C-alpha cells in the first residue's frame, strides 16, 4: 500500500472507527445495565435507561408496590395505622427510588422522605413521655387539639386538624410537597395512574384513597423524585465514558503501531544500514516486504548496497589479479632474460667456439626474445580488454584457406618440439565469414600455445578441425595432453585461473591466454566452450556465423535498365561484434538483431 493511501486510511480510521466502536460499546453497556436493572427490580419488561428519569420508568418501578397498597387499602385498611407496616412499605419504595406519604383527614401523618431513612410518624413528634405522646397542633406540642395516639404507636385514635402535625416537620420542602398533593377523591374513584408534581422539585405521585375503620378519609401517596439520576444511570454513564476513552486510546495505539511498523521502523533500519555503509560494512541485508514509497526506498538502498559490495569485491579481485599478473609476468620475463643473459655471457667468454655453436646460441637468444615479445604483446592486449578498446578490422575471410594458413604457420614451430599438428576441413571451399583475421589468428595461437604447455605424452598431437553446422562454422582444437578436471573445466576461461594450483615454472604463461580467446570470439558474435577427459586430452570449441547474402526487397526498375537483372535487390548478412547486421550493396546498414549464443 502506498504511503499516501496509508495516511488516508489512518485518517479515516481515526475519524470514524472510534465512533463505531463507541456506538457498539454504548449499546453493549446499555443492554447489560437494562437487563441487570430489570432483573434487580423484578420488571417483566426491559426498560431503556438511555431515556433517564422518565415518568414511564418510575411508574413501572412502583407499579407492583402500588397494586399491593391498593389491595391492602381495600381489604385491610387497619394496616395503615401500623407504623411498622408503613415503614416496611416505605423501605420497599426507597429501593425503587420513591417514598410513602400518608394523609389522614387532610393532615400528613407519615412521611417516608424525612431524615433517618425510616420515615416520620405522627407519634414521633410528641412529648417526652414514652414512645407515644400527643401530636398536637402545627408545632406538635403536648397541649394541642390534635388527635391522641396510643402509647404503642399502633392505631390512630382520633382525627382532627391537629392529627397532621408532620406538615411542618419536613421544613419548607415538606410544606411545598404537601401543598401540591390533591385532596381526598379529587382524582376520581376510578383513577389508577400517576400525576406530575413539578415546581421547585419534580415528582411523580400516585394516590390511593380509602376510609379507615373509624371512617377517616385517608390518602396514601407514592412519590418518586424524578429530577435525580438513578444510580444505575450514573454507573452506566461512567462505564460509557470509560469505554469511550478506552476505544479512543486503543484506536490511537493501533494506528500509531501500524504507522510505526510501516514508516518509522523501516526508516530506522535504513538509518542503521546507512551507518554501516559509512563505516565500510557491506555484509548485511536490508529486507522489507512493503511496496510503498518507504519500501521502494529500502529496496533501492539494498540494490545500491549490493552494487557497492560487488564493486568493492570487484576492486579487491582486480587488485589481486593485478598483483598475480605482475607476479606471473615477472616470473615469465625473468626466465627468458636469465637464459639470454647466460647465452650472451657464454658468447662473450668464448664458450661458443665453433660457428655452429655460436649460431645455436644466437637462435636461442632470438627465441627467448620472441617469447618476451609475445608476453609483452599479451600484456598490452590485456590492458585493451579492461578498457574495452580492442581494435577490430572486420573483413570477408575464406574459412578453408584462412585456417589452413594458420595451421601451417603454427606447425613451423611444432616440428622442432616433437608435436604432430593435423588440419581437417569439413566445410565448402566457398564458405566465408566476417572476422578480424589478426585477432582470430591470435585466438588460435593462444589455444595451441595452451595445449603445448600441458602436453604430457612422448609424442604430442594437436588437431584442428573446421566443421559445417548450418549457419555456423564449428572450430575444434584438440590435443592429447593430460586433460582438465571436471571441477576446473568451467573456470578455464577466467582470467588468471590455473587448473594446477602450484605454478610450474617450466610451463610459464601469464594466465590470461584463454580469457583473451574468449573475449575475441564473443566480440565476433560467437561462443566458446571446452570439453576434456583427464589423461586423454582437451578439446576447445568455438562457433562463428557464416557470411550470407539475403534478399532485402524487390526493385522493379532493375529489370528495365538494359534488360539486365532479375528485379531483386541483394544484400549481405554479417556478424559484427554481438550484432547481426544486414547491408545493402552500397554499404548502408538496413537492419540488425542480436545473435543468440
Secondary structure, DSSP 8 states (H G I E B T S, - for coil): --HHHHHHHHHHIIIIIHHHHHHHHHHHHHHHHHHHHHHHTT-SS---SSSTT-HHHHHHHTHHHHHHHHHHHHH-GGGGG-HHHHHHHHHHHHTTTEEEEEEETTEEEEETTSTTTT-EEGGGGS-SSTT--B-BTTTTBSS-SS-BB-TTS--B---STTTTGGGGTTHHHHHHHHHHS--TTTT-TT--SEEEEESSSEEEEEEEEEE-TT--EEEEEEEEETTS--HHHHHHHHHHHHHHHHHHHHHHHHHHHHHIIIIIHHHHHHHHHHHHHHTT-----------SHHHHHHHHHHHHHHHHHHHHHHHHHHHHHHHHHHHHHHHHHHHHHHHHHHHHHHHHTT---SHHHHHHHHHHHHHHHHHHHHHHHHHHHHHHHHHT------EEEEHHHHHHHHHHHHHHHHGGGTEEEEEEE-S-TT-EEEE-HHHHHHHHHHHHHHHHHT--SSSEEEEEEEEEETTEEEEEEEE-SS---HHHHTTTTSTT--SSSS--TTT---S-HHHHHHHHHHHTT-EEEEEEETTTEEEEEEEEE--EEEEEEE-TTGGGSTT-S-SEEEEEEEEETTEEEEEETTS-EEEEEE---
